[in-house]
Amino acid sequence: MEVKEIVFTKNNDKLIIDFLNKKIFYQDIIYNIKEDLLKKYLKKFMNITFNWQEEYINNTLLDGQSWEVIILYNDNSFKKYKGHNLTPDNFEVLKRLNDNLLQEVR
């Protein structure tokens, strides 16, 4: 299965990585991205999310952050990870990966 798109949402901030069209959508701006950079990103992304659970929920906090990661595949299947006030141990690694990707395409 090939990845068509990855959508990362944290609170109301959304990053969309479109592998088919080689584009990144972030804060109403569209960036073009080279295929080799997409491949590197995807490999690292899959290593980061490999052991993630589908949900990370902490109901003891009233306010906090919500996040969601959706991986859409070419056959229209998908994987979805989400959380509220709780993240996987390596969540910050994914945030840095996304930040680095955005820096490279800007």
C-alpha positions in Angstrom: 0.0 0.0 0.0 1.4 3.3 -1.0 0.7 6.5 1.0 -1.4 9.1 -0.7 -1.6 11.7 2.0 -0.7 12.3 5.7 -2.8 14.8 7.7 -1.4 16.0 11.0 -3.7 18.2 13.1 -2.8 19.6 16.5 -5.6 21.7 18.1 -6.7 23.7 15.0 -3.3 23.7 13.2 -3.3 21.4 10.2 -0.4 20.1 8.0 -1.3 18.1 4.9 1.4 16.2 3.0 0.2 15.2 -0.4 2.4 12.4 -1.8 0.6 12.1 -5.1 0.9 15.7 -6.1 4.2 16.4 -4.2 2.7 19.3 -2.2 2.5 20.4 1.3 -0.4 22.5 2.6 0.2 24.5 5.8 -1.5 27.7 7.1 -3.1 28.5 3.7 0.2 28.1 1.9 1.0 25.5 -0.7 4.6 24.3 -1.0 6.1 22.1 -3.6 8.3 19.2 -2.4 10.8 17.0 -4.2 10.2 13.3 -4.3 13.4 12.3 -2.6 12.5 14.5 0.4 9.1 13.0 0.5 10.6 9.5 0.6 13.0 10.4 3.4 10.1 12.0 5.3 7.9 8.9 4.9 10.5 6.5 6.0 11.2 8.5 9.2 7.4 9.0 9.8 6.7 5.3 9.5 9.5 4.5 11.9 8.1 7.0 14.4 4.5 5.8 14.3 5.2 2.1 13.9 4.2 1.2 17.5 1.6 3.8 18.1 -1.8 3.0 19.6 -4.9 4.3 17.9 -5.9 6.5 20.9 -4.1 8.4 23.6 -6.7 9.9 25.9 -6.3 11.5 29.4 -9.7 12.5 30.7 -8.4 13.8 34.0 -7.4 17.2 32.5 -10.2 19.6 31.5 -8.2 21.8 29.1 -5.3 20.8 26.9 -4.2 19.8 23.5 -6.0 17.5 21.0 -4.2 16.0 18.0 -4.8 13.6 15.2 -2.7 11.9 12.5 -4.4 10.3 9.5 -2.5 8.3 6.9 -4.5 7.8 3.7 -3.5 5.1 1.3 -3.9 4.9 -2.5 -6.6 2.2 -2.1 -8.6 4.7 0.1 -7.9 2.8 3.3 -6.5 4.7 6.2 -4.9 4.6 9.6 -5.9 7.1 12.3 -4.1 8.0 15.5 -5.6 10.6 17.9 -5.1 11.9 21.4 -6.4 14.4 23.9 -4.0 15.6 26.7 -1.8 12.5 26.1 0.7 11.6 23.4 3.0 8.7 22.5 6.5 8.9 24.0 8.0 9.9 20.7 5.4 12.5 19.7 7.9 15.3 20.0 10.1 13.5 17.4 7.2 13.6 14.9 6.7 17.3 15.6 10.4 18.0 15.0 10.3 15.9 11.8 7.3 18.0 10.6 9.0 21.3 11.5 12.2 20.2 9.7 10.2 19.3 6.6 8.5 22.7 6.6 11.9 24.5 6.9 13.2 22.6 3.9 10.3 23.5 1.6 10.1 27.2 2.6 
